[in-house]
Amino acid sequence: MDKGAEDEVSVVDDVSKIVGAVERIDAFPTVDELSEFVDRLAGAVPDRVTVAEIGRSRGGDPIREVLVGSGAKQVVVIGNPHPNEPIGMATIRHLLGRLAADDAQTLDATWHFVLCLDPDGTRLNEGWFAKARTRTGVARGFYRPPAAEQPEWCFPTSWRGTAVGAPLPETRALMRLIDRTSPALIVSLHNADFGGGFFYTTGGDRDYWTGLTDQLTAAGVPIYAGEPDVPGARTWAPGVFELPSFQRIADTLAAEGVEPLAMMYGGGIRDYAASHGTALLVCELPIWVDSRVTDDAPSGHSMASALCSTATAYEEVADIVLGALDRLSDQLTGHSPFERALTDSVRALRGNATAKRSATDSRTATLGEIFIEDYVWVGVARLRAGGMLLRLLDEETRYRPSAEVATERTHFAAIFEKWCTDIETNAPGHPIPVHRLVRIQSSAIITAATRLRDNLPL
């Protein structure tokens, strides 16, 4: 066996040893459950685990950092950057238990685990964390904040001379942590909902990218084969994309005829951490999988026509949501998080429709790409917007009932049921057991950390 092969086997062995066996669980932890776990852990091994409050959310919840290890290189791991993406909280709970048990497993690093970056939004999703996870069931309890209220995308930056970004309290807490630690690596733990798994990195090499996607293959999760969901992202390898800077994202949107500053409200972590030379890893794992996302048979349709169909569907969803909001404008106050999220969804859907329609890709789309457009992008847009609109209407019915709200709810519920029936019939997906998702994310994190220890490119 040559030296390179021996090194690769050593890294794989290190990853397996540190991640260990993952307990079978049926639910994602809530904000309070994860916090209680951390308090118990710190009480049990106070010499190895330190808990600190690094800020407060807009709703007054503490943003908590847990420190493990004492190595020179700093690693920051972020849970729930988007509140509908709870895999990371389960992953953090598992990894904390492993790293706290043995200092030798910390890979010569100091680890900073941010338990939950958006606790306010996460609490609005907790209703589905312990339930049977169906795509339509989760949609009925779904919440995702508007872009301006997403802590991971509100960092200060500029574009073509215009200052951008009004950091939220949660963002400022993360800014302080980054400036205090100058991390060599930041890992942000996301969900990709449905389809296949993928990763964003700021660099690396073929061994690194394969090491990440091998975790998907080992768990039976298909590697996402579509286009990246961040404009301007380049493909490093199948299922691994470059995490682009705000500048590249904005330039790409502008070239597609979309006003960037109408789509984005700040820079990302990459932009803010760039001055520290920080490498980024973003883990995007699906809660449900469907092997059709990898079907490479020709569809008989051009990619441009498929994207145009998606654009039309986006606009239809936007029109339905905006129509409901307009008809109830005299009653809505703007205070509901669901109303703000829906108003932003309309904006984003219209901008994404413009970008999709500008595509000139004349090649024949694969059946997998058609399926992704229909049931990953369009399906997700319908379920997310529809679920939040139904929650808004139910909220109005409870607190400000009126004949107009009742009529609107009856009308939209029929539309939403059709969308749900389409998903349940044609693309329900196969839910991935939580412990397998935790193993994939944990293995990806430790894969990156072993490379950091060994001074390999990230």
C-alpha positions as CSV (number, residue, x, y, z in Angstrom):
1,M,0.0,0.0,0.0
2,D,1.5,3.4,-0.9
3,K,1.8,6.3,1.5
4,G,-1.2,8.2,0.1
5,A,-3.4,5.2,0.4
6,E,-2.2,4.6,4.0
7,D,-3.0,8.2,4.9
8,E,-6.5,7.9,3.5
9,V,-7.2,4.7,5.4
10,S,-5.9,6.4,8.6
11,V,-8.3,9.3,8.1
12,V,-11.2,7.0,7.5
13,D,-10.4,5.1,10.6
14,D,-10.1,8.3,12.7
15,V,-13.5,9.4,11.5
16,S,-15.2,6.1,12.3
17,K,-13.6,6.0,15.7
18,I,-14.5,9.5,16.8
19,V,-18.0,9.4,15.4
20,G,-18.7,6.0,16.9
21,A,-22.1,4.4,17.2
22,V,-25.0,6.8,16.8
23,E,-28.0,6.2,19.1
24,R,-31.2,5.4,17.3
25,I,-33.6,8.3,17.9
26,D,-37.0,9.1,16.4
27,A,-37.2,12.9,17.0
28,F,-35.0,16.0,16.6
29,P,-34.2,17.8,19.9
30,T,-36.0,21.0,20.7
31,V,-34.1,24.1,21.8
32,D,-34.8,23.4,25.4
33,E,-34.0,19.7,25.2
34,L,-30.6,20.4,23.6
35,S,-29.9,23.1,26.2
36,E,-30.8,20.7,29.1
37,F,-28.5,18.1,27.6
38,V,-25.6,20.5,27.5
39,D,-26.2,21.6,31.1
40,R,-26.2,17.9,32.2
41,L,-23.0,17.3,30.2
42,A,-21.2,20.3,31.6
43,G,-22.2,19.3,35.1
44,A,-20.9,15.8,34.6
45,V,-17.5,16.8,33.1
46,P,-16.9,20.5,34.0
47,D,-13.2,20.1,33.4
48,R,-13.8,19.3,29.7
49,V,-17.0,21.2,28.8
50,T,-17.6,24.9,29.2
51,V,-20.9,26.6,28.4
52,A,-21.1,30.4,27.6
53,E,-23.8,32.8,26.4
54,I,-22.6,34.7,23.4
55,G,-25.7,36.8,22.8
56,R,-29.5,36.9,22.9
57,S,-32.0,36.4,20.1
58,R,-34.5,39.0,19.2
59,G,-37.0,37.1,21.3
60,G,-34.7,37.1,24.3
61,D,-33.5,33.4,24.0
62,P,-29.8,32.9,24.9
63,I,-27.4,32.0,22.1
64,R,-25.2,29.4,23.7
65,E,-21.7,28.3,22.9
66,V,-20.2,25.1,24.2
67,L,-16.4,24.7,24.3
68,V,-14.7,21.3,24.1
69,G,-10.9,20.7,23.7
70,S,-7.9,23.0,24.0
71,G,-6.0,22.7,20.8
72,A,-4.5,25.7,18.9
73,K,-6.8,25.4,15.9
74,Q,-10.3,26.7,16.4
75,V,-13.4,25.0,14.9
76,V,-16.9,26.6,15.0
77,V,-20.0,24.4,14.4
78,I,-23.3,26.1,13.9
79,G,-26.6,24.4,14.6
80,N,-29.9,25.6,13.1
81,P,-28.8,28.5,11.0
82,H,-32.2,28.1,9.4
83,P,-34.9,27.1,11.9
84,N,-36.6,24.5,9.8
85,E,-33.3,22.5,9.6
86,P,-32.9,20.6,12.9
87,I,-30.6,17.8,11.9
88,G,-27.6,19.9,13.1
89,M,-29.0,20.1,16.7
90,A,-29.1,16.3,16.8
91,T,-25.6,16.1,15.3
92,I,-24.2,18.6,17.9
93,R,-25.8,16.6,20.7
94,H,-24.1,13.4,19.5
95,L,-20.7,15.0,18.8
96,L,-20.6,16.8,22.1
97,G,-21.1,13.5,23.8
98,R,-18.2,11.9,21.9
99,L,-15.7,14.7,22.1
100,A,-16.4,15.4,25.8
101,A,-15.7,11.8,26.7
102,D,-12.1,11.9,25.6
103,D,-9.8,14.8,25.0
104,A,-7.8,12.7,22.6
105,Q,-10.7,12.8,20.2
106,T,-10.8,16.5,19.8
107,L,-8.1,16.3,17.0
108,D,-5.9,19.0,18.5
109,A,-8.5,21.6,18.2
110,T,-10.7,23.8,20.4
111,W,-14.3,23.3,19.4
112,H,-17.0,25.9,19.7
113,F,-20.5,24.5,19.2
114,V,-23.2,27.1,18.6
115,L,-26.2,25.1,19.7
116,C,-28.9,27.0,17.8
117,L,-28.4,30.2,15.9
118,D,-32.1,31.0,15.5
119,P,-34.0,29.8,18.6
120,D,-37.0,32.0,18.0
121,G,-37.6,30.6,14.5
122,T,-36.8,27.1,15.7
123,R,-39.5,27.1,18.3
124,L,-42.0,27.8,15.5
125,N,-41.0,24.5,13.9
126,E,-40.8,22.3,16.9
127,G,-44.4,21.0,16.4
128,W,-43.1,18.5,13.8
129,F,-39.8,17.5,15.4
130,A,-41.2,14.5,17.2
131,K,-43.9,13.5,14.7
132,A,-43.9,11.1,11.8
133,R,-42.0,13.0,9.1
134,T,-44.0,13.2,5.9
135,R,-43.4,16.0,3.5
136,T,-46.9,17.3,3.8
137,G,-47.1,16.8,7.6
138,V,-43.9,18.9,8.1
139,A,-45.3,21.5,5.7
140,R,-48.3,22.1,8.0
141,G,-46.0,23.0,10.9
142,F,-43.3,24.7,8.8
143,Y,-41.8,28.2,9.3
144,R,-38.8,29.8,7.6
145,P,-38.0,33.5,8.2
146,P,-37.7,36.1,5.5
147,A,-34.2,36.7,4.2
148,A,-33.8,39.9,6.3
149,E,-34.4,37.8,9.4
150,Q,-32.0,35.0,8.6
151,P,-28.9,35.4,10.9
152,E,-26.5,33.6,8.6
153,W,-27.2,36.0,5.7
154,C,-27.2,39.4,7.4
155,F,-23.4,40.1,7.7
156,P,-22.2,43.6,6.7
157,T,-20.7,43.8,3.2
158,S,-21.0,46.0,0.1
159,W,-21.7,45.6,-3.6
160,R,-20.7,48.1,-6.2
161,G,-20.3,50.9,-3.6
162,T,-23.6,50.2,-1.8
163,A,-23.4,49.1,1.9
164,V,-25.4,45.9,2.5
165,G,-26.4,44.1,5.7
166,A,-28.0,45.0,9.0
167,P,-26.8,42.4,11.4
168,L,-29.4,40.8,13.6
169,P,-28.6,40.3,17.3
170,E,-28.0,36.6,16.5
171,T,-25.6,37.6,13.6
172,R,-23.7,40.0,15.9
173,A,-23.2,37.1,18.4
174,L,-21.7,35.1,15.7
175,M,-19.6,38.0,14.5
176,R,-18.1,38.4,18.0
177,L,-17.4,34.6,18.2
178,I,-15.6,34.7,14.8
179,D,-13.6,37.7,15.7
180,R,-12.6,36.3,19.1
181,T,-11.6,32.8,17.8
182,S,-10.3,33.5,14.3
183,P,-11.5,30.0,13.4
184,A,-9.6,27.8,11.0
185,L,-12.9,26.0,10.1
186,I,-16.6,26.9,10.4
187,V,-19.1,24.1,9.7
188,S,-22.7,25.2,9.2
189,L,-25.3,22.4,9.5
190,H,-28.2,22.6,7.0
191,N,-31.0,20.5,5.7
192,A,-31.8,20.1,2.0
193,D,-35.4,18.9,2.6
194,F,-35.9,16.4,-0.2
195,G,-34.0,14.7,-3.0
196,G,-30.3,14.1,-2.4
197,G,-27.4,15.3,-0.2
198,F,-24.7,17.8,-1.1
199,F,-22.0,20.0,0.4
200,Y,-20.6,23.5,-0.1
201,T,-16.9,24.1,0.7
202,T,-14.5,27.0,0.1
203,G,-11.8,24.7,-1.2
204,G,-10.2,21.3,-0.8
205,D,-9.2,18.6,-3.2
206,R,-10.6,15.5,-4.8
207,D,-9.8,13.3,-1.7
208,Y,-11.7,15.8,0.5
209,W,-14.7,16.1,-1.7
210,T,-14.9,12.3,-2.2
211,G,-14.5,11.8,1.5
212,L,-17.6,14.0,2.1
213,T,-19.8,12.3,-0.6
214,D,-18.7,8.8,0.5
215,Q,-20.6,9.5,3.7
216,L,-23.8,9.9,1.7
217,T,-23.2,6.7,-0.3
218,A,-22.4,4.7,2.8
219,A,-25.7,5.8,4.3
220,G,-27.7,5.0,1.2
221,V,-28.5,8.7,0.5
222,P,-28.3,9.7,-3.2
223,I,-25.8,12.4,-4.2
224,Y,-27.7,15.5,-5.5
225,A,-26.9,15.8,-9.2
226,G,-28.7,19.1,-10.0
227,E,-27.5,22.6,-10.2
228,P,-26.4,24.3,-6.9
229,D,-29.1,26.4,-5.2
230,V,-26.7,29.3,-4.6
231,P,-26.3,31.5,-7.7
232,G,-22.7,31.7,-8.9
233,A,-21.6,28.5,-7.2
234,R,-19.2,26.3,-9.1
235,T,-19.1,22.5,-9.0
236,W,-16.0,21.0,-7.4
237,A,-17.2,17.4,-7.8
238,P,-20.5,15.6,-8.0
239,G,-22.4,16.7,-4.9
240,V,-19.8,19.2,-3.8
241,F,-20.0,22.9,-4.7
242,E,-17.9,26.0,-4.0
243,L,-19.5,28.3,-1.6
244,P,-19.4,31.6,-3.4
245,S,-18.9,35.1,-2.0
246,F,-21.6,37.7,-1.8
247,Q,-19.9,39.5,-4.7
248,R,-20.1,36.5,-7.0
249,I,-23.7,35.8,-6.0
250,A,-24.7,39.4,-6.7
251,D,-22.9,39.5,-10.0
252,T,-24.5,36.3,-11.1
253,L,-28.0,37.5,-10.3
254,A,-27.4,40.8,-12.0
255,A,-26.3,39.0,-15.2
256,E,-29.6,37.0,-15.0
257,G,-31.6,40.2,-14.9
258,V,-32.3,40.0,-11.2
259,E,-31.7,43.0,-8.9
260,P,-29.3,41.5,-6.3
261,L,-30.1,43.8,-3.5
262,A,-33.8,43.0,-3.8
263,M,-32.9,39.3,-3.3
264,M,-30.2,39.5,-0.6
265,Y,-30.0,41.5,2.6
266,G,-26.4,40.9,3.6
267,G,-23.3,38.9,3.2
268,G,-22.8,35.3,4.4
269,I,-20.4,33.8,6.9
270,R,-17.8,33.3,4.2
271,D,-17.7,37.0,3.5
272,Y,-17.3,37.9,7.2
273,A,-14.8,35.2,8.1
274,A,-12.6,35.8,5.0
275,S,-10.3,38.2,6.8
276,H,-9.5,35.4,9.2
277,G,-8.6,32.9,6.4
278,T,-11.4,30.6,7.6
279,A,-12.4,27.5,5.6
280,L,-16.2,26.8,5.3
281,L,-18.1,23.5,5.1
282,V,-21.9,23.5,4.7
283,C,-23.7,20.2,5.0
284,E,-27.0,20.0,3.1
285,L,-28.8,16.8,4.0
286,P,-32.3,15.7,2.9
287,I,-34.9,14.5,5.4
288,W,-36.5,12.4,2.6
289,V,-34.8,10.8,-0.4
290,D,-36.0,9.6,-3.8
291,S,-33.7,7.7,-6.2
292,R,-35.3,9.4,-9.2
293,V,-33.1,12.5,-8.5
294,T,-30.2,10.5,-10.0
295,D,-32.0,9.2,-13.1
296,D,-29.7,10.2,-16.0
297,A,-31.9,9.0,-18.8
298,P,-32.8,11.7,-21.4
299,S,-36.2,13.3,-20.8
300,G,-36.9,14.6,-24.3
301,H,-37.1,18.2,-23.0
302,S,-34.5,20.9,-23.0
303,M,-33.1,22.1,-19.8
304,A,-34.2,25.7,-20.7
305,S,-37.8,24.6,-21.2
306,A,-37.8,22.7,-17.8
307,L,-36.5,25.8,-16.0
308,C,-39.1,27.9,-17.8
309,S,-41.8,25.6,-16.5
310,T,-40.4,26.0,-13.0
311,A,-40.5,29.8,-13.4
312,T,-44.1,29.6,-14.3
313,A,-45.0,27.5,-11.3
314,Y,-43.1,29.8,-9.0
315,E,-45.1,32.8,-10.3
316,E,-48.3,30.9,-9.8
317,V,-47.5,30.2,-6.2
318,A,-46.5,33.8,-5.7
319,D,-49.8,35.0,-7.3
320,I,-51.8,32.8,-5.0
321,V,-50.0,33.9,-1.8
322,L,-50.1,37.6,-2.8
323,G,-53.7,37.4,-3.7
324,A,-54.6,36.1,-0.2
325,L,-52.4,38.7,1.5
326,D,-53.9,41.5,-0.6
327,R,-57.5,40.4,0.1
328,L,-56.8,40.4,3.8
329,S,-54.6,43.6,3.9
330,D,-57.1,45.5,6.0
331,Q,-56.9,42.9,8.7
332,L,-53.2,41.9,8.7
333,T,-50.9,43.9,10.9
334,G,-47.5,42.8,9.7
335,H,-46.6,41.6,13.2
336,S,-47.0,37.9,12.4
337,P,-43.8,36.1,11.5
338,F,-45.8,34.1,9.0
339,E,-47.1,37.2,7.2
340,R,-43.5,38.6,7.0
341,A,-42.2,35.3,5.7
342,L,-44.9,35.0,3.1
343,T,-44.4,38.6,1.8
344,D,-40.7,37.7,1.5
345,S,-41.5,34.4,-0.2
346,V,-43.4,36.3,-2.9
347,R,-40.4,38.5,-3.5
348,A,-38.0,35.5,-3.7
349,L,-40.3,33.4,-5.9
350,R,-40.6,36.2,-8.4
351,G,-36.8,36.8,-8.4
352,N,-36.1,33.1,-8.7
353,A,-38.6,32.9,-11.6
354,T,-36.7,35.6,-13.4
355,A,-33.4,33.8,-12.9
356,K,-34.8,30.5,-14.1
357,R,-36.4,32.0,-17.2
358,S,-33.2,33.7,-18.2
359,A,-31.5,30.3,-18.7
360,T,-30.4,29.4,-22.2
361,D,-29.2,25.8,-21.6
362,S,-30.4,24.0,-24.8
363,R,-29.1,20.5,-23.8
364,T,-31.6,17.8,-23.1
365,A,-32.5,17.5,-19.5
366,T,-32.3,14.2,-17.8
367,L,-35.3,12.6,-16.1
368,G,-33.6,13.3,-12.8
369,E,-33.3,17.0,-13.6
370,I,-37.0,17.1,-14.5
371,F,-37.9,15.4,-11.3
372,I,-35.8,17.8,-9.3
373,E,-37.4,20.8,-11.0
374,D,-40.9,19.5,-10.4
375,Y,-40.7,17.9,-7.0
376,V,-37.7,19.4,-5.3
377,W,-37.9,23.1,-6.3
378,V,-41.6,23.5,-7.2
379,G,-42.8,21.0,-4.7
380,V,-40.8,22.6,-1.9
381,A,-42.0,26.1,-2.9
382,R,-45.6,25.0,-2.7
383,L,-45.3,23.1,0.5
384,R,-43.3,25.9,2.3
385,A,-45.5,28.8,1.1
386,G,-48.7,26.9,1.5
387,G,-47.9,25.6,4.9
388,M,-47.1,29.1,6.2
389,L,-50.1,30.6,4.6
390,L,-52.4,28.1,6.2
391,R,-50.7,28.8,9.6
392,L,-51.2,32.5,9.1
393,L,-54.9,32.0,8.3
394,D,-55.3,29.7,11.3
395,E,-53.6,32.3,13.5
396,E,-56.0,35.0,12.2
397,T,-59.0,32.7,12.8
398,R,-57.9,32.2,16.4
399,Y,-57.1,35.8,17.3
400,R,-59.0,38.0,14.8
401,P,-61.8,35.8,13.4
402,S,-63.9,37.3,10.5
403,A,-66.0,36.1,7.6
404,E,-63.2,37.2,5.2
405,V,-60.6,35.1,6.9
406,A,-62.9,32.1,7.1
407,T,-63.6,32.4,3.3
408,E,-59.9,32.8,2.5
409,R,-59.0,29.8,4.6
410,T,-61.6,27.6,2.9
411,H,-60.5,28.8,-0.5
412,F,-56.8,28.2,0.0
413,A,-57.2,25.0,2.0
414,A,-58.6,23.4,-1.2
415,I,-55.6,24.6,-3.2
416,F,-53.2,23.3,-0.6
417,E,-54.8,19.9,-0.4
418,K,-54.3,19.5,-4.2
419,W,-50.6,20.4,-3.8
420,C,-50.3,17.9,-0.9
421,T,-52.1,15.2,-2.9
422,D,-49.7,15.7,-5.8
423,I,-46.7,15.3,-3.4
424,E,-48.2,12.3,-1.5
425,T,-49.0,10.6,-4.8
426,N,-46.0,11.4,-6.9
427,A,-43.1,12.3,-4.6
428,P,-43.6,11.5,-0.9
429,G,-40.0,10.5,-0.5
430,H,-38.5,7.9,1.9
431,P,-37.8,9.4,5.3
432,I,-34.2,8.9,6.4
433,P,-33.8,7.7,10.1
434,V,-32.5,10.5,12.2
435,H,-29.5,8.5,13.4
436,R,-28.3,8.1,9.8
437,L,-28.5,11.8,9.2
438,V,-26.6,12.4,12.4
439,R,-23.9,9.9,11.3
440,I,-23.5,11.6,7.9
441,Q,-23.2,15.1,9.3
442,S,-20.9,14.0,12.2
443,S,-18.7,12.1,9.7
444,A,-18.5,15.1,7.4
445,I,-17.5,17.4,10.3
446,I,-14.8,15.0,11.6
447,T,-13.5,14.4,8.0
448,A,-12.9,18.2,7.7
449,A,-11.4,18.4,11.2
450,T,-8.9,15.5,10.5
451,R,-7.8,17.3,7.4
452,L,-7.3,20.5,9.4
453,R,-5.2,18.6,11.9
454,D,-3.1,17.1,9.0
455,N,-2.7,20.5,7.3
456,L,-4.6,19.4,4.2
457,P,-6.5,21.8,2.0
458,L,-10.1,22.7,3.0
